[in-house]
Amino acid sequence: MIYLQLFLSFLKIGLFGFGGGLAIFSLIQHEVEQYGWMTQEEFVDILAISQVTPGPIGINCATYVGYTTTGNIWGSLLATTAIVIPSLVIMLSICKVYFVISSRFQRNIYFTRTMHMLRLSVLGLIGAAALLLMKPVGQPSVSFIDGSSWIIFAVTCLLTIAPMFIKKSANPLKSALNILSHPILLIIMAGVAGYFIYS
Amino acid sequence: MLYLQLFWTYLKIGTFTIGGGYVMLSMIEREIVDRKGWIDREEFMNMIALAQAAPGLIAVNSAIFIGWRIGGWRGVIATVLGAVLPSFLIILAIAMVFQSYKDLPAVEAVFKGIRPAVVALIAAPLCRMAASAKITWATAIIPIAGALLIWLGGLSPVWIIFVTVVVTLLYTYIVEKRNKKV
């Protein structure tokens, strides 16, 4: 039953998704692969589209996966609702006790340690998502089909991390790089490159 | 009308921020703290910490917090709908249209170029994130082991998160207990 699968999967993603859109993407990737909901190409395309359209990446992915797996709006609605439910339950519980704990929780050692360790494991999740797209185990990569793919990959990587290496914020090169390193612009440039290389 | 204002503010935030939760936070700060004055900056910082600590999407978590803080239950409905609705409708429209265009040779060529860039957009931010997570050579084992287990071992990322939380809490508990005895 695809609807039940969708609902339970996105409930799980909402419950264990820590650390923002990219980390959540890794969870969605695992579910998609496990149930064979779509091809790898479709899945990468969803992420591309999620990054250039407004709103939280998790919601974008849920809506898109919900639609493509079921072919109708109800699938989208179900997946999007499911990913929000754990947030609602947990955040509302936190809000209810917020005025009791106020800001003390930020000095609680259990809280700070767990958050620190989660930030580290989330790096692993994101790394795994990238590796799975680069070279899925036992099948050819759809993202890297020839040498040009690797050039596009390398240039995008360089432009993304370049602003990190310029310390002075007043440097005009830095502001130029900041604009150039915007994900939307990078995706558009890669699309244009793809058009000229492959068609 | 408070609820309408809450809904409208989040609808604006949801419609005009591209790039996910972290980008939305700066716009939320401008709208909620600077323009509307619904909460002060200190509470906003607390909210970010909570929204990141709780599971789920950061933008949605922050919407729930603000909605509850300003307007109770109805406030939550207003902010969450406002935050989610623009993405939902835009993606739905794209999903419906994209199905019939994705097999065109030109569209296929464009996406062949985009796919490696998407992988780069996942991989490259890791440098900055590793720096802000204060990673060291010793602690780098955690993300590396996690990535390998998921990638080559096919382990679900859910397990990595689960084990991280449980082991950290247990370890902290044992260390704290021992410290108290000494």
Boltz contact constraints between the chains, C-beta under 6 A:
constraints:
  - contact:
      token1: [A, 14]
      token2: [B, 56]
      max_distance: 6.0
  - contact:
      token1: [A, 15]
      token2: [B, 55]
      max_distance: 6.0
  - contact:
      token1: [A, 16]
      token2: [B, 158]
      max_distance: 6.0
  - contact:
      token1: [A, 16]
      token2: [B, 161]
      max_distance: 6.0
  - contact:
      token1: [A, 17]
      token2: [B, 55]
      max_distance: 6.0
  - contact:
      token1: [A, 17]
      token2: [B, 56]
      max_distance: 6.0
  - contact:
      token1: [A, 18]
      token2: [B, 55]
      max_distance: 6.0
  - contact:
      token1: [A, 20]
      token2: [B, 21]
      max_distance: 6.0
  - contact:
      token1: [A, 20]
      token2: [B, 58]
      max_distance: 6.0
  - contact:
      token1: [A, 21]
      token2: [B, 20]
      max_distance: 6.0
  - contact:
      token1: [A, 21]
      token2: [B, 21]
      max_distance: 6.0
  - contact:
      token1: [A, 22]
      token2: [B, 122]
      max_distance: 6.0
  - contact:
      token1: [A, 26]
      token2: [B, 157]
      max_distance: 6.0
  - contact:
      token1: [A, 27]
      token2: [B, 157]
      max_distance: 6.0
  - contact:
      token1: [A, 30]
      token2: [B, 156]
      max_distance: 6.0
  - contact:
      token1: [A, 30]
      token2: [B, 157]
      max_distance: 6.0
  - contact:
      token1: [A, 44]
      token2: [B, 115]
      max_distance: 6.0
  - contact:
      token1: [A, 44]
      token2: [B, 118]
      max_distance: 6.0
  - contact:
      token1: [A, 45]
      token2: [B, 111]
      max_distance: 6.0
  - contact:
      token1: [A, 47]
      token2: [B, 118]
      max_distance: 6.0
  - contact:
      token1: [A, 48]
      token2: [B, 114]
      max_distance: 6.0
  - contact:
      token1: [A, 48]
      token2: [B, 118]
      max_distance: 6.0
  - contact:
      token1: [A, 49]
      token2: [B, 94]
      max_distance: 6.0
  - contact:
      token1: [A, 53]
      token2: [B, 90]
      max_distance: 6.0
  - contact:
      token1: [A, 54]
      token2: [B, 15]
      max_distance: 6.0
  - contact:
      token1: [A, 54]
      token2: [B, 17]
      max_distance: 6.0
  - contact:
      token1: [A, 54]
      token2: [B, 18]
      max_distance: 6.0
  - contact:
      token1: [A, 54]
      token2: [B, 86]
      max_distance: 6.0
  - contact:
      token1: [A, 55]
      token2: [B, 14]
      max_distance: 6.0
  - contact:
      token1: [A, 55]
      token2: [B, 86]
      max_distance: 6.0
  - contact:
      token1: [A, 55]
      token2: [B, 87]
      max_distance: 6.0
  - contact:
      token1: [A, 56]
      token2: [B, 20]
      max_distance: 6.0
  - contact:
      token1: [A, 56]
      token2: [B, 21]
      max_distance: 6.0
  - contact:
      token1: [A, 56]
      token2: [B, 57]
      max_distance: 6.0
  - contact:
      token1: [A, 56]
      token2: [B, 59]
      max_distance: 6.0
  - contact:
      token1: [A, 57]
      token2: [B, 20]
      max_distance: 6.0
  - contact:
      token1: [A, 58]
      token2: [B, 57]
      max_distance: 6.0
  - contact:
      token1: [A, 59]
      token2: [B, 84]
      max_distance: 6.0
  - contact:
      token1: [A, 59]
      token2: [B, 87]
      max_distance: 6.0
  - contact:
      token1: [A, 60]
      token2: [B, 87]
      max_distance: 6.0
  - contact:
      token1: [A, 60]
      token2: [B, 91]
      max_distance: 6.0
  - contact:
      token1: [A, 63]
      token2: [B, 88]
      max_distance: 6.0
  - contact:
      token1: [A, 63]
      token2: [B, 91]
      max_distance: 6.0
  - contact:
      token1: [A, 63]
      token2: [B, 92]
      max_distance: 6.0
  - contact:
      token1: [A, 64]
      token2: [B, 91]
      max_distance: 6.0
  - contact:
      token1: [A, 64]
      token2: [B, 95]
      max_distance: 6.0
  - contact:
      token1: [A, 67]
      token2: [B, 95]
      max_distance: 6.0
  - contact:
      token1: [A, 76]
      token2: [B, 92]
      max_distance: 6.0
  - contact:
      token1: [A, 80]
      token2: [B, 88]
      max_distance: 6.0
  - contact:
      token1: [A, 84]
      token2: [B, 60]
      max_distance: 6.0
  - contact:
      token1: [A, 86]
      token2: [B, 55]
      max_distance: 6.0
  - contact:
      token1: [A, 86]
      token2: [B, 56]
      max_distance: 6.0
  - contact:
      token1: [A, 87]
      token2: [B, 56]
      max_distance: 6.0
  - contact:
      token1: [A, 87]
      token2: [B, 60]
      max_distance: 6.0
  - contact:
      token1: [A, 87]
      token2: [B, 61]
      max_distance: 6.0
  - contact:
      token1: [A, 90]
      token2: [B, 54]
      max_distance: 6.0
  - contact:
      token1: [A, 91]
      token2: [B, 54]
      max_distance: 6.0
  - contact:
      token1: [A, 91]
      token2: [B, 61]
      max_distance: 6.0
  - contact:
      token1: [A, 91]
      token2: [B, 64]
      max_distance: 6.0
  - contact:
      token1: [A, 94]
      token2: [B, 50]
      max_distance: 6.0
  - contact:
      token1: [A, 95]
      token2: [B, 65]
      max_distance: 6.0
  - contact:
      token1: [A, 95]
      token2: [B, 68]
      max_distance: 6.0
  - contact:
      token1: [A, 103]
      token2: [B, 46]
      max_distance: 6.0
  - contact:
      token1: [A, 106]
      token2: [B, 49]
      max_distance: 6.0
  - contact:
      token1: [A, 110]
      token2: [B, 172]
      max_distance: 6.0
  - contact:
      token1: [A, 113]
      token2: [B, 168]
      max_distance: 6.0
  - contact:
      token1: [A, 113]
      token2: [B, 172]
      max_distance: 6.0
  - contact:
      token1: [A, 114]
      token2: [B, 165]
      max_distance: 6.0
  - contact:
      token1: [A, 114]
      token2: [B, 168]
      max_distance: 6.0
  - contact:
      token1: [A, 117]
      token2: [B, 164]
      max_distance: 6.0
  - contact:
      token1: [A, 117]
      token2: [B, 168]
      max_distance: 6.0
  - contact:
      token1: [A, 118]
      token2: [B, 164]
      max_distance: 6.0
  - contact:
      token1: [A, 119]
      token2: [B, 133]
      max_distance: 6.0
  - contact:
      token1: [A, 120]
      token2: [B, 133]
      max_distance: 6.0
  - contact:
      token1: [A, 120]
      token2: [B, 139]
      max_distance: 6.0
  - contact:
      token1: [A, 120]
      token2: [B, 142]
      max_distance: 6.0
  - contact:
      token1: [A, 120]
      token2: [B, 143]
      max_distance: 6.0
  - contact:
      token1: [A, 121]
      token2: [B, 142]
      max_distance: 6.0
  - contact:
      token1: [A, 121]
      token2: [B, 146]
      max_distance: 6.0
  - contact:
      token1: [A, 121]
      token2: [B, 160]
      max_distance: 6.0
  - contact:
      token1: [A, 121]
      token2: [B, 164]
      max_distance: 6.0
  - contact:
      token1: [A, 123]
      token2: [B, 129]
      max_distance: 6.0
  - contact:
      token1: [A, 123]
      token2: [B, 130]
      max_distance: 6.0
  - contact:
      token1: [A, 123]
      token2: [B, 143]
      max_distance: 6.0
  - contact:
      token1: [A, 124]
      token2: [B, 143]
      max_distance: 6.0
  - contact:
      token1: [A, 124]
      token2: [B, 146]
      max_distance: 6.0
  - contact:
      token1: [A, 124]
      token2: [B, 147]
      max_distance: 6.0
  - contact:
      token1: [A, 125]
      token2: [B, 157]
      max_distance: 6.0
  - contact:
      token1: [A, 126]
      token2: [B, 126]
      max_distance: 6.0
  - contact:
      token1: [A, 127]
      token2: [B, 147]
      max_distance: 6.0
  - contact:
      token1: [A, 128]
      token2: [B, 147]
      max_distance: 6.0
  - contact:
      token1: [A, 128]
      token2: [B, 150]
      max_distance: 6.0
  - contact:
      token1: [A, 128]
      token2: [B, 151]
      max_distance: 6.0
  - contact:
      token1: [A, 129]
      token2: [B, 122]
      max_distance: 6.0
  - contact:
      token1: [A, 130]
      token2: [B, 119]
      max_distance: 6.0
  - contact:
      token1: [A, 130]
      token2: [B, 122]
      max_distance: 6.0
  - contact:
      token1: [A, 130]
      token2: [B, 123]
      max_distance: 6.0
  - contact:
      token1: [A, 131]
      token2: [B, 151]
      max_distance: 6.0
  - contact:
      token1: [A, 132]
      token2: [B, 151]
      max_distance: 6.0
  - contact:
      token1: [A, 133]
      token2: [B, 119]
      max_distance: 6.0
  - contact:
      token1: [A, 134]
      token2: [B, 119]
      max_distance: 6.0
  - contact:
      token1: [A, 143]
      token2: [B, 115]
      max_distance: 6.0
  - contact:
      token1: [A, 143]
      token2: [B, 116]
      max_distance: 6.0
  - contact:
      token1: [A, 143]
      token2: [B, 119]
      max_distance: 6.0
  - contact:
      token1: [A, 144]
      token2: [B, 116]
      max_distance: 6.0
  - contact:
      token1: [A, 149]
      token2: [B, 116]
      max_distance: 6.0
  - contact:
      token1: [A, 152]
      token2: [B, 116]
      max_distance: 6.0
  - contact:
      token1: [A, 152]
      token2: [B, 117]
      max_distance: 6.0
  - contact:
      token1: [A, 153]
      token2: [B, 116]
      max_distance: 6.0
  - contact:
      token1: [A, 153]
      token2: [B, 120]
      max_distance: 6.0
  - contact:
      token1: [A, 156]
      token2: [B, 117]
      max_distance: 6.0
  - contact:
      token1: [A, 156]
      token2: [B, 120]
      max_distance: 6.0
  - contact:
      token1: [A, 157]
      token2: [B, 120]
      max_distance: 6.0
  - contact:
      token1: [A, 157]
      token2: [B, 124]
      max_distance: 6.0
  - contact:
      token1: [A, 160]
      token2: [B, 124]
      max_distance: 6.0
  - contact:
      token1: [A, 161]
      token2: [B, 124]
      max_distance: 6.0
  - contact:
      token1: [A, 161]
      token2: [B, 127]
      max_distance: 6.0
  - contact:
      token1: [A, 183]
      token2: [B, 19]
      max_distance: 6.0
  - contact:
      token1: [A, 183]
      token2: [B, 121]
      max_distance: 6.0
  - contact:
      token1: [A, 186]
      token2: [B, 117]
      max_distance: 6.0
  - contact:
      token1: [A, 187]
      token2: [B, 114]
      max_distance: 6.0
  - contact:
      token1: [A, 187]
      token2: [B, 117]
      max_distance: 6.0
  - contact:
      token1: [A, 190]
      token2: [B, 113]
      max_distance: 6.0
  - contact:
      token1: [A, 190]
      token2: [B, 114]
      max_distance: 6.0
  - contact:
      token1: [A, 190]
      token2: [B, 117]
      max_distance: 6.0
  - contact:
      token1: [A, 191]
      token2: [B, 110]
      max_distance: 6.0
  - contact:
      token1: [A, 191]
      token2: [B, 113]
      max_distance: 6.0
  - contact:
      token1: [A, 191]
      token2: [B, 114]
      max_distance: 6.0
  - contact:
      token1: [A, 193]
      token2: [B, 113]
      max_distance: 6.0
  - contact:
      token1: [A, 194]
      token2: [B, 109]
      max_distance: 6.0
  - contact:
      token1: [A, 194]
      token2: [B, 110]
      max_distance: 6.0
  - contact:
      token1: [A, 194]
      token2: [B, 112]
      max_distance: 6.0
  - contact:
      token1: [A, 194]
      token2: [B, 113]
      max_distance: 6.0
  - contact:
      token1: [A, 195]
      token2: [B, 109]
      max_distance: 6.0
  - contact:
      token1: [A, 195]
      token2: [B, 110]
      max_distance: 6.0
  - contact:
      token1: [A, 198]
      token2: [B, 109]
      max_distance: 6.0
  - contact:
      token1: [A, 198]
      token2: [B, 112]
      max_distance: 6.0
  - contact:
      token1: [A, 199]
      token2: [B, 105]
      max_distance: 6.0
  - contact:
      token1: [A, 199]
      token2: [B, 106]
      max_distance: 6.0
  - contact:
      token1: [A, 199]
      token2: [B, 109]
      max_distance: 6.0
